Amino acid sequence: MAQFSRTWWGQRFIEALEQFTDPSRLGRGRSYASGGRILDYTLANGTVAARVRGSINPYFGVYKEPIYKTSITIKAISAADWTKVIQQIASRADLITKLLLNEMPDTIEEAFARLDLHLLPHSQRDFVTTCSCPDYANPCKHIAGVYYLLASALDQDPFVMFELRGLSRDALHAELARTPLGQILASALVASDVAVEVEPVESYYTRPTRKPASEGTSSAGAGTSPGKKRTSSGKKETSLGKKGTGSGTSGISHKEFWTGPKRPPAPPAASQASVPALLIKKQGDYPPFWHKDISFISVMEELYDRVRTKNRQMK
């Protein structure tokens, strides 16, 4: 059986449907959604409109596959109530941070519950559905199929539910960005989006460069190693300073070299980012290119932690 919900909000949406819909109709609707019978659907002005392929049934005189028009509208939240909801969300840093990162907070319903409201459907009264099929029952199997397709769309983009409730994604972000906490978070997100100028290179590897030969090597006679010179008597003399230092040192005596102070302590480890994987989280839990059942953000956070731990062990 196809899985139509991989997130908690998608599961909550289906659970609401199961409370007031005949299980047999939901089963047929699930088969419609997974069998490719829903030709297309659009979301505009808070309404989902779809075209669904019907069934050929000679017993009822249907000899050609019909195409039914189905629509689903979820009761919108008034503008006045949305203003109150935004105030509730803006008072909690955990909610506003995730929403600005295109994530659905696990506790988002708490902000609505304080006002006796619900973001996700709560009962049959939240739905207004129509279908052009002759079935007298509502919801019919065609509507049920669009229900499951909508649950799958919510997995990909949870902000569809905000649009169905009467507030678009852009309007939500704009309202949150006007709040004091939202202004700080929005400015941080804009700063992270600054493009990095990339300078082209001529080679992928460091090219060798010519350097002049050292004076000690060029002036010394054959068989004379660097750092040594010949005296008038023909003997080799090491070029040590008055303190007995070599030519490659910087005036440090042997005693200071061997009995000097210990090396300075290692600098403190860099603290972890307050918001790990910031750019990754802006894609949301299930971006369009991600087709796994597990959240894309969860996978990337685990990958980041493993790389950080591995690098720490290599130091």
C-alpha positions as CSV (number, residue, x, y, z in Angstrom):
1,M,0.0,0.0,0.0
2,A,1.4,3.4,-1.0
3,Q,2.4,5.7,1.8
4,F,0.8,9.1,1.5
5,S,2.1,10.7,4.7
6,R,5.7,10.8,6.0
7,T,5.4,13.8,8.4
8,W,3.4,14.4,11.6
9,W,1.3,17.1,10.0
10,G,0.4,14.8,7.1
11,Q,-0.5,12.1,9.5
12,R,-2.6,14.5,11.5
13,F,-4.4,15.5,8.3
14,I,-5.3,11.9,7.5
15,E,-6.3,11.2,11.1
16,A,-8.8,14.1,10.9
17,L,-10.3,12.6,7.7
18,E,-10.6,9.2,9.3
19,Q,-12.8,10.6,12.1
20,F,-15.7,11.5,9.8
21,T,-15.1,9.5,6.6
22,D,-16.3,6.0,5.8
23,P,-13.2,3.7,5.9
24,S,-14.2,1.9,2.8
25,R,-14.4,5.2,0.8
26,L,-11.0,6.2,2.2
27,G,-9.6,2.9,1.0
28,R,-11.0,3.4,-2.5
29,G,-9.8,7.0,-2.5
30,R,-6.3,5.7,-1.6
31,S,-6.4,3.4,-4.5
32,Y,-7.5,6.3,-6.8
33,A,-4.6,8.5,-5.6
34,S,-2.0,5.7,-6.0
35,G,-3.4,4.4,-9.3
36,G,-2.9,7.6,-11.3
37,R,-6.6,8.4,-11.7
38,I,-6.1,12.0,-10.6
39,L,-5.2,13.7,-13.8
40,D,-4.2,17.1,-12.3
41,Y,-4.9,19.5,-9.5
42,T,-4.4,23.1,-8.8
43,L,-4.4,25.2,-5.6
44,A,-5.8,28.8,-5.9
45,N,-7.5,31.1,-3.5
46,G,-7.6,28.4,-0.8
47,T,-9.3,25.8,-2.9
48,V,-7.9,22.6,-4.4
49,A,-9.5,21.8,-7.8
50,A,-8.8,18.4,-9.4
51,R,-9.8,16.3,-12.4
52,V,-10.4,12.7,-11.6
53,R,-10.9,9.8,-13.9
54,G,-14.0,7.8,-13.2
55,S,-14.8,4.1,-13.9
56,I,-16.5,2.4,-16.8
57,N,-19.6,0.7,-15.6
58,P,-21.9,-0.8,-18.3
59,Y,-24.4,-1.8,-15.6
60,F,-25.1,1.9,-15.1
61,G,-24.8,2.7,-18.8
62,V,-21.3,4.2,-18.5
63,Y,-19.4,2.9,-21.5
64,K,-16.8,5.7,-21.8
65,E,-14.4,6.7,-19.0
66,P,-15.8,9.9,-17.4
67,I,-13.8,12.8,-16.1
68,Y,-15.1,14.3,-12.8
69,K,-14.4,17.7,-11.4
70,T,-13.6,17.8,-7.7
71,S,-13.0,20.7,-5.4
72,I,-11.9,20.8,-1.7
73,T,-12.0,24.0,0.3
74,I,-10.9,24.3,3.9
75,K,-12.5,26.9,6.1
76,A,-10.3,30.0,6.2
77,I,-9.2,31.8,9.3
78,S,-10.3,35.4,9.4
79,A,-7.7,38.2,9.1
80,A,-8.4,39.4,12.7
81,D,-7.7,35.9,14.0
82,W,-4.5,35.6,11.9
83,T,-3.2,38.8,13.5
84,K,-3.7,37.2,16.9
85,V,-2.0,34.0,15.8
86,I,1.0,35.9,14.4
87,Q,1.3,37.6,17.8
88,Q,1.3,34.2,19.6
89,I,3.9,32.8,17.2
90,A,6.1,35.9,17.5
91,S,6.3,35.5,21.2
92,R,8.0,32.1,20.9
93,A,11.5,32.0,19.4
94,D,11.3,28.2,18.6
95,L,8.2,28.7,16.4
96,I,9.2,31.8,14.5
97,T,12.8,30.5,13.9
98,K,11.5,27.3,12.2
99,L,8.8,29.0,10.2
100,L,11.3,31.5,8.8
101,L,13.5,28.5,7.9
102,N,10.5,26.9,6.0
103,E,10.1,24.2,8.7
104,M,6.9,23.2,10.4
105,P,7.3,23.4,14.2
106,D,6.1,20.3,16.1
107,T,4.3,22.6,18.6
108,I,2.7,24.9,16.0
109,E,-0.8,23.9,17.1
110,E,-0.2,25.3,20.6
111,A,-0.2,28.9,19.2
112,F,-3.6,28.2,17.6
113,A,-5.0,26.3,20.6
114,R,-4.6,29.4,22.8
115,L,-7.2,31.1,20.6
116,D,-9.5,28.1,20.2
117,L,-8.3,27.7,16.6
118,H,-6.7,24.9,14.6
119,L,-4.3,25.0,11.7
120,L,-4.9,21.4,10.6
121,P,-8.5,20.3,10.0
122,H,-10.2,19.3,13.2
123,S,-13.6,18.1,12.0
124,Q,-15.9,17.7,9.0
125,R,-17.0,21.3,9.4
126,D,-13.6,22.5,8.3
127,F,-14.2,21.0,4.8
128,V,-16.4,22.1,1.9
129,T,-16.2,19.6,-0.9
130,T,-17.9,19.1,-4.3
131,C,-17.7,16.5,-7.0
132,S,-19.5,16.2,-10.4
133,C,-19.9,12.4,-10.0
134,P,-23.4,10.9,-9.5
135,D,-22.5,9.5,-6.1
136,Y,-24.8,11.0,-3.5
137,A,-22.3,10.4,-0.6
138,N,-20.0,13.2,0.4
139,P,-17.1,12.7,0.5
140,C,-17.1,10.3,-2.4
141,K,-14.2,8.1,-3.5
142,H,-13.0,10.8,-5.9
143,I,-12.9,13.4,-3.1
144,A,-11.2,10.9,-0.9
145,G,-8.5,10.4,-3.5
146,V,-7.8,14.1,-3.7
147,Y,-7.7,14.1,0.2
148,Y,-4.8,11.7,0.0
149,L,-3.1,13.6,-2.8
150,L,-3.4,16.7,-0.6
151,A,-1.8,14.9,2.3
152,S,1.1,14.0,0.0
153,A,1.5,17.6,-1.1
154,L,1.6,18.7,2.6
155,D,4.6,16.4,3.1
156,Q,6.4,18.3,0.4
157,D,5.3,21.8,1.5
158,P,3.6,22.2,4.9
159,F,2.9,25.8,4.1
160,V,0.2,24.7,1.8
161,M,-2.0,24.4,4.9
162,F,-1.4,28.0,5.7
163,E,-2.6,28.9,2.2
164,L,-5.7,26.7,2.6
165,R,-6.4,28.6,5.8
166,G,-6.2,31.9,4.0
167,L,-2.6,33.1,4.6
168,S,0.0,32.7,1.8
169,R,3.6,31.8,2.5
170,D,4.9,35.3,1.5
171,A,2.3,37.0,3.7
172,L,3.3,34.8,6.6
173,H,7.0,35.5,6.3
174,A,6.2,39.2,5.8
175,E,4.1,39.4,9.0
176,L,6.7,37.4,11.0
177,A,9.5,39.6,9.7
178,R,7.8,42.7,11.1
179,T,7.9,41.5,14.7
180,P,10.9,42.4,16.9
181,L,12.3,38.9,17.0
182,G,11.5,38.3,13.4
183,Q,13.5,41.4,12.3
184,I,16.6,40.0,14.0
185,L,16.2,36.5,12.5
186,A,15.3,37.8,9.0
187,S,18.4,40.1,8.9
188,A,20.5,37.1,9.8
189,L,19.0,35.0,7.0
190,V,19.5,37.8,4.5
191,A,23.2,38.1,5.6
192,S,23.7,34.4,5.0
193,D,22.3,34.7,1.4
194,V,25.1,37.1,0.3
195,A,26.7,35.7,-2.8
196,V,30.4,34.8,-2.5
197,E,32.4,36.1,-5.4
198,V,34.3,33.3,-7.1
199,E,37.6,34.1,-8.7
200,P,38.7,31.9,-11.6
201,V,42.0,30.1,-11.4
202,E,44.4,29.0,-14.1
203,S,45.3,25.7,-12.5
204,Y,43.9,23.3,-9.9
205,Y,47.3,22.8,-8.4
206,T,50.0,25.1,-7.1
207,R,52.4,25.9,-9.8
208,P,56.2,25.8,-9.1
209,T,57.9,29.2,-9.0
210,R,61.6,30.1,-9.5
211,K,63.5,31.4,-6.5
212,P,67.2,32.7,-6.4
213,A,69.7,30.4,-5.0
214,S,71.0,31.2,-1.4
215,E,74.2,33.1,-1.1
216,G,75.8,30.5,1.1
217,T,75.4,27.8,-1.5
218,S,76.6,29.8,-4.4
219,S,79.7,31.3,-2.7
220,A,80.8,28.1,-1.0
221,G,83.3,25.9,-2.7
222,A,82.6,22.4,-4.0
223,G,81.9,20.0,-1.2
224,T,81.1,22.8,1.3
225,S,77.7,22.4,2.8
226,P,75.4,25.4,3.6
227,G,76.1,27.0,6.9
228,K,79.8,26.3,6.7
229,K,82.8,28.2,5.3
230,R,86.5,27.6,4.7
231,T,89.1,29.5,6.7
232,S,92.5,30.6,5.3
233,S,94.0,27.4,6.7
234,G,91.6,25.3,4.6
235,K,89.6,24.1,7.6
236,K,85.8,24.2,7.7
237,E,84.2,26.4,10.2
238,T,80.6,26.3,11.3
239,S,79.0,29.7,11.1
240,L,77.9,29.9,14.7
241,G,77.2,33.2,16.4
242,K,78.8,34.4,19.6
243,K,76.2,32.5,21.6
244,G,76.8,29.3,19.7
245,T,73.7,29.6,17.6
246,G,73.3,28.2,14.1
247,S,72.7,30.3,11.1
248,G,69.1,29.1,10.8
249,T,68.2,30.2,14.4
250,S,67.2,33.6,15.7
251,G,69.7,34.3,18.5
252,I,68.5,31.5,20.8
253,S,71.2,29.7,22.8
254,H,71.3,25.9,23.2
255,K,70.4,26.3,26.9
256,E,67.3,28.4,26.0
257,F,66.4,25.9,23.3
258,W,66.5,22.8,25.5
259,T,65.2,24.4,28.8
260,G,62.9,27.0,27.4
261,P,59.2,27.5,28.4
262,K,56.7,25.0,27.3
263,R,54.6,25.6,24.2
264,P,51.5,27.8,24.7
265,P,48.2,26.0,25.5
266,A,46.0,25.1,22.5
267,P,43.3,27.7,21.7
268,P,39.8,26.8,22.8
269,A,37.7,24.8,20.4
270,A,35.3,26.7,18.3
271,S,31.7,26.7,19.6
272,Q,29.1,25.0,17.4
273,A,26.8,27.2,15.3
274,S,23.6,28.3,17.1
275,V,21.5,27.1,14.2
276,P,23.3,24.1,12.6
277,A,22.9,23.6,8.8
278,L,21.3,27.0,8.3
279,L,21.2,26.9,4.5
280,I,20.1,23.3,4.5
281,K,17.2,24.0,6.8
282,K,15.9,26.7,4.4
283,Q,15.0,23.9,2.0
284,G,12.5,22.4,4.4
285,D,12.0,18.8,5.6
286,Y,11.1,17.4,2.2
287,P,12.4,19.6,-0.7
288,P,11.3,18.7,-4.3
289,F,14.5,16.7,-5.0
290,W,14.2,14.6,-1.8
291,H,12.2,11.4,-2.2
292,K,13.1,9.5,1.0
293,D,10.7,8.9,3.9
294,I,13.0,10.4,6.4
295,S,13.4,14.1,6.7
296,F,16.1,15.7,4.6
297,I,17.0,18.0,7.5
298,S,17.5,15.1,9.9
299,V,19.8,13.3,7.5
300,M,21.9,16.4,6.9
301,E,22.1,17.3,10.6
302,E,23.4,13.8,11.3
303,L,25.9,14.1,8.5
304,Y,27.1,17.5,9.8
305,D,27.5,16.0,13.3
306,R,29.5,13.0,12.1
307,V,31.8,15.2,10.0
308,R,32.4,17.5,13.0
309,T,33.2,14.6,15.3
310,K,35.5,13.0,12.7
311,N,37.4,16.3,12.2
312,R,37.7,16.7,16.0
313,Q,39.3,13.2,16.3
314,M,41.8,14.0,13.5
315,K,43.3,17.0,15.4
